[in-house]
Structure formats: structure tokens, C-alpha cells
């Protein structure tokens, strides 16, 4: 356990940021799973709607620094490929 005041604060701040990042990542994974389920069910309208929400979630996570921009671009590309292959 830290003795210095600034080190104690850093521990608290890190814990808070970790929880927030975990929450954003979890929501992102859930959105991706919902999209992939819609693609598996061949539900084109729902998949299209969910794709836009997944892209928005990925962009927001990238902006907040939760995920790397290249990872987000790769995910968007792969999900778009799945969506277009279904149509």
C-alpha cells in the first residue's frame, strides 16, 4: 500500500478509469455479439441497424482511448464484410 498522498490518489484514479474502461469494453462486446446473432439469423434489417450502432460504439470507444484506432478499423471492416456477404 502506498504511503505518499499522490500515489494513493493515483491508485484511486486508476481503479476508477479501469472500471469505466471495462464497462465500455463490455458494452462494445455485447453490441458486437448482438450484431453477429442477427447476421446468423439472416435478419437483414436488424443487422443493418445494429451495424450502425456497433460502428458508433467503436468510434466512441476509440475517441475515449479505450480501444486502439486500428483495432476499431479492423473490427468495422470485418463486420461490414459479414453484413455485405449476408445481402
C-alpha positions as CSV (number, residue, x, y, z in Angstrom):
1,X,0.0,0.0,0.0
2,X,1.2,3.5,-0.9
3,X,2.2,5.9,1.8
4,X,2.6,9.1,-0.4
5,X,-0.6,11.1,-0.9
6,X,-0.2,11.4,-4.7
7,X,0.4,7.7,-5.0
8,X,-2.8,7.0,-3.1
9,X,-4.6,9.3,-5.4
10,X,-3.1,7.6,-8.5
11,X,-4.3,4.2,-7.2
12,X,-7.9,5.6,-6.8
13,X,-7.9,7.3,-10.2
14,X,-6.5,4.1,-11.9
15,X,-9.2,2.0,-10.3
16,X,-12.0,4.4,-11.5
17,X,-10.6,4.5,-15.0
18,X,-10.3,0.7,-15.1
19,X,-13.9,0.3,-14.1
20,X,-15.1,2.8,-16.7
21,X,-12.9,1.2,-19.5
22,X,-14.2,-2.3,-18.5
23,X,-17.8,-1.0,-18.8
24,X,-17.2,0.5,-22.2
25,X,-15.5,-2.7,-23.5
26,X,-18.2,-4.9,-22.1
27,X,-20.9,-2.8,-23.8
28,X,-19.0,-2.9,-27.1
29,X,-18.6,-6.7,-26.9
30,X,-22.3,-7.1,-26.2
31,X,-23.2,-4.9,-29.2
32,X,-20.9,-6.9,-31.5
33,X,-22.5,-10.2,-30.2
34,X,-26.0,-8.9,-31.0
35,X,-24.9,-7.9,-34.5
36,X,-23.4,-11.3,-35.1
37,X,-26.5,-13.0,-33.8
38,X,-28.6,-11.0,-36.3
39,X,-26.3,-12.0,-39.1
40,X,-26.5,-15.7,-38.1
41,X,-30.3,-15.4,-38.1
42,X,-30.2,-13.8,-41.6
43,X,-32.2,-10.8,-40.3
44,X,-31.0,-8.1,-42.7
45,X,-32.9,-5.1,-41.3
46,X,-31.9,-5.7,-37.7
47,X,-28.3,-6.4,-38.7
48,X,-28.1,-3.1,-40.6
49,X,-29.5,-1.2,-37.7
50,X,-27.2,-3.0,-35.2
51,X,-24.2,-2.4,-37.5
52,X,-24.6,1.4,-37.3
53,X,-24.8,1.2,-33.5
54,X,-21.7,-1.0,-33.3
55,X,-19.8,1.4,-35.5
56,X,-20.9,4.3,-33.3
57,X,-19.8,2.4,-30.2
58,X,-16.4,1.5,-31.7
59,X,-15.8,5.1,-32.7
60,X,-16.8,6.4,-29.2
61,X,-14.5,3.8,-27.5
62,X,-11.7,4.9,-29.8
63,X,-12.3,8.5,-29.0
64,X,-12.2,7.8,-25.3
65,X,-8.9,5.8,-25.7
66,X,-10.4,2.5,-24.6
67,X,-9.5,0.7,-27.8
68,X,-6.8,1.4,-30.4
69,X,-8.0,3.1,-33.6
70,X,-6.5,0.3,-35.8
71,X,-8.4,-2.3,-33.8
72,X,-11.6,-0.4,-34.3
73,X,-11.0,0.0,-38.0
74,X,-10.3,-3.8,-38.3
75,X,-13.5,-4.7,-36.4
76,X,-15.6,-2.3,-38.5
77,X,-14.1,-3.7,-41.7
78,X,-14.7,-7.3,-40.7
79,X,-18.3,-6.6,-39.5
80,X,-19.0,-4.8,-42.8
81,X,-17.8,-7.8,-44.7
82,X,-20.1,-10.0,-42.8
83,X,-23.0,-7.6,-43.4
84,X,-22.4,-7.4,-47.1
85,X,-21.9,-11.1,-47.5
86,X,-25.3,-11.6,-46.0
87,X,-27.1,-9.3,-48.5
